[in-house]
């Protein structure tokens, strides 16, 4: 069997099995378990499997440096993500209690329709609460997983990393497995073909290149010239290197902006 190839590549409906495995490959982090000692099943489905084509390693390189990881935030050694926007943990004792969490993450891990599972990850608040590494607590497990899926889907289609683009789509336009962010104003995907939408090349190899990729977009989805909130968001996105951190920052910022607007309208 080739290196970095999952057993699921050779079983049953290969395409479906492989893409389902992507969304389950880091289940141990959702369950606060180490990879070495995590169970290989969750509610009767296989989890924590190796992702084929090296997509997991490439997605990791987009957000984390190579080499032996080191603790970057003192006194924070859990998979509960720290918000780059507020500096606070997303941990909620009620929402993240074991019984409630197990029920909530079931749709992220146990679905059998790959496109439906992709949609569940795109819209999940719970997945946003976890980081992809305890050593880098501002990273996001949600967006790491979506990046792994996007890379794998492209690799399986024969595209090399150097072929890939960050593409800005209209709000509501979802490309299965390749859309990595969706919001009320725009969506973002990783693809080989921009389809007429504003693109930016990812580069020749995976590294923490978010800021440079964002800067190279031929057209930006934020109204940084007129909207003060978009101006702040855009300025910060031009300084963030880690991809999963940046995508999560967009989500957090837009959610905070929307809540602030609603509070003002309600006179709070």
Secondary structure in CASP SS format (residue, H / E / C, confidence):
PFRMAT SS
TARGET T0000
AUTHOR 0000-0000-0000
METHOD secondary structure of the structure
MODEL  1
X C 1.00
X C 1.00
X C 1.00
X C 1.00
X C 1.00
X C 1.00
X H 1.00
X H 1.00
X H 1.00
X H 1.00
X C 1.00
X C 1.00
X C 1.00
X H 1.00
X H 1.00
X H 1.00
X H 1.00
X H 1.00
X H 1.00
X H 1.00
X H 1.00
X H 1.00
X H 1.00
X H 1.00
X C 1.00
X C 1.00
X H 1.00
X H 1.00
X H 1.00
X H 1.00
X C 1.00
X C 1.00
X C 1.00
X C 1.00
X C 1.00
X C 1.00
X C 1.00
X C 1.00
X C 1.00
X C 1.00
X E 1.00
X E 1.00
X C 1.00
X C 1.00
X E 1.00
X E 1.00
X C 1.00
X C 1.00
X C 1.00
X C 1.00
X C 1.00
X H 1.00
X H 1.00
X H 1.00
X H 1.00
X H 1.00
X H 1.00
X H 1.00
X H 1.00
X H 1.00
X H 1.00
X H 1.00
X H 1.00
X C 1.00
X C 1.00
X C 1.00
X C 1.00
X C 1.00
X C 1.00
X C 1.00
X C 1.00
X C 1.00
X C 1.00
X C 1.00
X C 1.00
X C 1.00
X C 1.00
X C 1.00
X C 1.00
X E 1.00
X C 1.00
X E 1.00
X C 1.00
X C 1.00
X C 1.00
X C 1.00
X C 1.00
X C 1.00
X E 1.00
X C 1.00
X C 1.00
X C 1.00
X C 1.00
X C 1.00
X C 1.00
X C 1.00
X C 1.00
X H 1.00
X H 1.00
X H 1.00
X H 1.00
X H 1.00
X H 1.00
X H 1.00
X C 1.00
X H 1.00
X H 1.00
X H 1.00
X H 1.00
X C 1.00
X C 1.00
X C 1.00
X C 1.00
X H 1.00
X H 1.00
X H 1.00
X H 1.00
X H 1.00
X H 1.00
X H 1.00
X H 1.00
X H 1.00
X C 1.00
X C 1.00
X C 1.00
X C 1.00
X H 1.00
X H 1.00
X H 1.00
X E 1.00
X C 1.00
X C 1.00
X C 1.00
X C 1.00
X C 1.00
X C 1.00
X C 1.00
X C 1.00
X C 1.00
X C 1.00
X H 1.00
X H 1.00
X H 1.00
X H 1.00
X H 1.00
X H 1.00
X H 1.00
X H 1.00
X H 1.00
X H 1.00
X H 1.00
X H 1.00
X H 1.00
X H 1.00
X H 1.00
X H 1.00
X C 1.00
X C 1.00
X C 1.00
X C 1.00
X H 1.00
X H 1.00
X H 1.00
X C 1.00
X E 1.00
X E 1.00
X E 1.00
X E 1.00
X E 1.00
X E 1.00
X C 1.00
X C 1.00
X C 1.00
X C 1.00
X C 1.00
X C 1.00
X C 1.00
X C 1.00
X E 1.00
X E 1.00
X E 1.00
X E 1.00
X C 1.00
X C 1.00
X C 1.00
X E 1.00
X E 1.00
X E 1.00
X E 1.00
X E 1.00
X E 1.00
X C 1.00
X C 1.00
X C 1.00
X C 1.00
X C 1.00
X C 1.00
X C 1.00
X E 1.00
X E 1.00
X E 1.00
X C 1.00
X C 1.00
X C 1.00
X C 1.00
X C 1.00
X C 1.00
X C 1.00
X C 1.00
X H 1.00
X H 1.00
X H 1.00
X H 1.00
X H 1.00
X H 1.00
X C 1.00
X C 1.00
X C 1.00
X C 1.00
X C 1.00
X C 1.00
X C 1.00
X C 1.00
X C 1.00
X C 1.00
X C 1.00
X C 1.00
X H 1.00
X H 1.00
X H 1.00
X H 1.00
X H 1.00
X H 1.00
X H 1.00
X H 1.00
X H 1.00
X H 1.00
X C 1.00
X C 1.00
X C 1.00
X C 1.00
X C 1.00
X H 1.00
X H 1.00
X H 1.00
X H 1.00
X H 1.00
X H 1.00
X H 1.00
X H 1.00
X H 1.00
X H 1.00
X H 1.00
X H 1.00
X H 1.00
X H 1.00
X H 1.00
X H 1.00
X H 1.00
X H 1.00
X H 1.00
X H 1.00
X H 1.00
X H 1.00
X H 1.00
X C 1.00
X C 1.00
X C 1.00
END
